[in-house]
Amino acid sequence: MKITMKDGRSRNLPDGQTVAAALSLLGVSVGQDILAAKVNGQMVDLSRPLSEDGVLEPLRFDSAEGREVYRHSSTHLMAQAVKELFPTAQLTIGPALEDSFYYDFAFDRPFTPEDLANIESRALEISKRKLAITRREFRKQEAIDFFKARGEHYKVELIQGFPDGESISAYTQGDFVDLCRGPHLPSTGHIGAFKLLSTAGAYWRGDERNPMLQRIYGTSFPTKAELDAHLARLEEIKRRDHRKVGKELDLISVQDEIGPGLVLWHPKGAAVRLLIENFWREQHIRDGYELVYSPHVARLDLWKTSGHVDYYRENMFASMKLEGSEYQLKPMNCPYHIMIYKSHLRSYRDLPIRYGELGTVYRYERTGVLHGLLRVRGFTQDDAHLFCRPDQMETEVSRVLDFTFFILRTFGFNEFEVFLSTRPKESVGADEHWTLATSALEAALKNRTIAFQLDPGGGAFYGPKIDIKIKDALGRSWQCSTIQVDFNNPERFGLSYIGEDGRAHQPIMIHRALMGSIERFFGILIEHYGGAFPTWLAPVQATVMNITDNQRDYVAAVVAQLKTAGFRAEADLRNEKIGFKIREAEKAKVPFMLVAGDREVQGGTLSVRGRSGSNLGSMTVAGVLDLLRTEIARPQQEIQQTH
C-alpha cells in the first residue's frame, strides 16, 4: 500500500502497519505530541492497522481534531476515576467540547466539591499509571450482553438504538471499559494537566421526562502552564459575565415576577440601547433601506402560509382565540415584510426593495436553555428583507457584506469567521435556484477577497446562507450576522414583479440580520468591553464631583453645560470623600471623572481623570468638551473612512 503525507512524502508499506509505525517510517517522530491521526480525512487511533492506500496526517493538540481527541480521552479518564471511587455510578455520555468536556453519571446524589477534589486527584493518579488505551469491536448483541453484565443500563439503551449489523466499538484502559467510537490517545499518560470545574444536573437525553443525571465539567491541557492560562481566562470570563456586570452597572434585569427570558431594560441599559438603535436606523436610511413597523401578533393562517406552523411550531407560543379567529405572537418578522411588498404591483424598475425593522419577536425557549441576554423569549431583531431580481442578487449580497462589516467594526469587532452554508438534505426548491443562489453568495465573498469556510449542508431549508461570527476581546466566537437567500417564501406568498417583457416574474428574497438581536448583541458588547463601553456608547460619559459643599453650584453649572452640548453627564454631590466618589465612578465604568475644588472654581477649570486611573490634568470646561468630542469622533471617523 502507498501511504502519503500531506506534505507530499510517500512510501510503499506492507499491509497491516499501524498508523504510528507508518508515521515513524515516513520520518515523523511519534512522541507525546502526536495524539492520533487522520487517514483519508477520517480520524483514527495511532494503533489502527492500515490496509489500503491513503493520505496520512498526524494530529497534535494545536488542531481542533487533536484537541477533540485529547479532551474525549479526558472524559474517559474522569469516568474511570468516578467508577473507582463510586462503583454504583452508571456511565451515560461524555463528549468533548470546544475547550472543555463533561460526563453525565446516573448517581443517587449530586457530587459535592469534596467529591470533585477526590475525583480529580484519582484521575491524575490514573494518568500517572500510563494505562494503554485499546479499542475493541463487538457485534450488537455481544455489546448489549457485555455492558448489561457490567450493570451499565444506560449504555445498553444506547446500543439498542444502534442499527442491526453495525460493528460497535468500546475502549479499555485498565479495568475501565466505555462504549465509544473513538479515536483516543495511546495511553492515559498522554494527559498532562487536568482540572474539574463544576457540576450540574442534566436530564437523560435532554428530556425533562427522563431521570436527572449528575454532570461533571472539566478541562485538560498538555502542560500546567497552558491549563493555568486557561483557568485565568475563565476567571476573566466570569468577571465579564453580562449578567453580573449588568446587575453591577444597573443596566438590565430578568425578574421571576415578569417571567423567565423576558428582559427589563433599566435607564442606563436603555440609554445604550437607544444609541444602538438610533445608529442602526440612521445607517440603514443612509444605505438605501426603508424602515417599516409591524404588529406583535397576526392571524395563525399567516404563519401557516409562511411554513412556520409546519417547521417551527415547537418554538412558537400557544396561539390565542379572538373573535372566532386564532392569532399568534410573532416568532419572525418575515411574513409582515412580505405582505408590505405584496400590497402593491411591483415593476422590475422598483427593485431592489429593502425593508428594515427593529422588530420584537417571541419564541418559546425551554427554561433550561435561557441565559441572561444571550438566550431569551422576547427579543428585538435587527431585521431586514430585500426583494430583488436574479441579476441583482450578487450586488445586493455584496452591499450587505460591506454594510455588515461596517456595523460590526463600529462596535469594536475586528476579527471575523465567515461561513458559506450550502443545501441541506431536508430542503425545498429547484436545483437551479440553489445553484444560482450559492454561486451568487460565493462570488460576492470572492470578489471582496473575504476568506470563508464552506459549511456543506448547513444552509436553511429554503436557501443557502452566509454566516459571520465575531471574535470578542477574549477570543470567543459569537454568531451574529447572517445573509440568507430565500426562493420558498416568494413562492408560498405568490410574490411577483412585472419584468421588461411585460410578464410576471418571481423576485428573490434575502433575509438579513447584522447584530442578530439587540438583546444578545448587548450581552456580547457587555462582555467584550467588560462594561467599560467606549465613550460614544457609555450610558454616562462624565461624572462631575465636588470636594466640599462650596462647589455644588459650580458642579451643577458644569453638568448643565455638558448636557446642553449633547453629552451624558451626571453630578455626584454626595457628602462623601472625593476618593470614595472617584472609586465609585471607576466601578461604574464612567469614562471621565471631573473633579471640582475651590481652586478649580476660582480658575473655571476641572481636574480630569480617566476611568483607568490616568490623571489628565486640569482643563477648562471648553477643553473638556473638546476632549469628549475627540474621544467620540475618532473611532467613528476611522470606521467611516473604511466603509
Buried (B, 14 or more C-beta within 10 A) or exposed (E): BEBBBEEEEBBEBEEEBBBBBBBBEBEBEBEBBBBBBBBEEEBBBBBBEBEEEBBBBBBBBEBEBBBBBBBBBBBBBBBBBBBBBBEEBBBBBBEBEEBBBBBBBBBEEEBEEEBBEBBBEBBBEBBEEEBBBBBEEBEBEEBBBBBEEBEBBBBBBBBEEBEEEEEBBBBBBEEBBBBBEBBBBBBBBBBBBBBBBEBEEBBBBEEEEEEBBBBBBBBBBBEEEBBEEBBEBBEBEEEBBBBBBBEEBEBBBBEEEEEEBBBEBBEBBBBBBEBBBEBBBEBBEEBEBEBBEBEEBBBBEBBBBBBBBEBBEEBBBEBEEEEEEBBBBBBBBBBBBBBBBBEEEBEBEBBBBBBBBBBBBBBBBBEEEBBBBBBBBBBBBBBBBBBBBBEBBBBBBBBBBBBBBBBBBBBBBEEBBBBBBBBBEEBBBEEEBBEBBBEBBBBBBEEEEBEBEEBEEBBBBBBBBBBBBBBBBEEBEBEBBBBBBBBBBBBBBEBBBBEEEEEEBBBBBBBBBBBBBBBBBBBBBBBBBBBBBBBBBBBBBBBBBBBEEEBEEBBBBBBEBBEEBEBBBBBBBEEEEBEEBBEBBBEBBBBBBBBBBEEBBEEEBBBBBBBEEEEBEBBEBEBBBEBBBEBBEEBEEEBEEEB
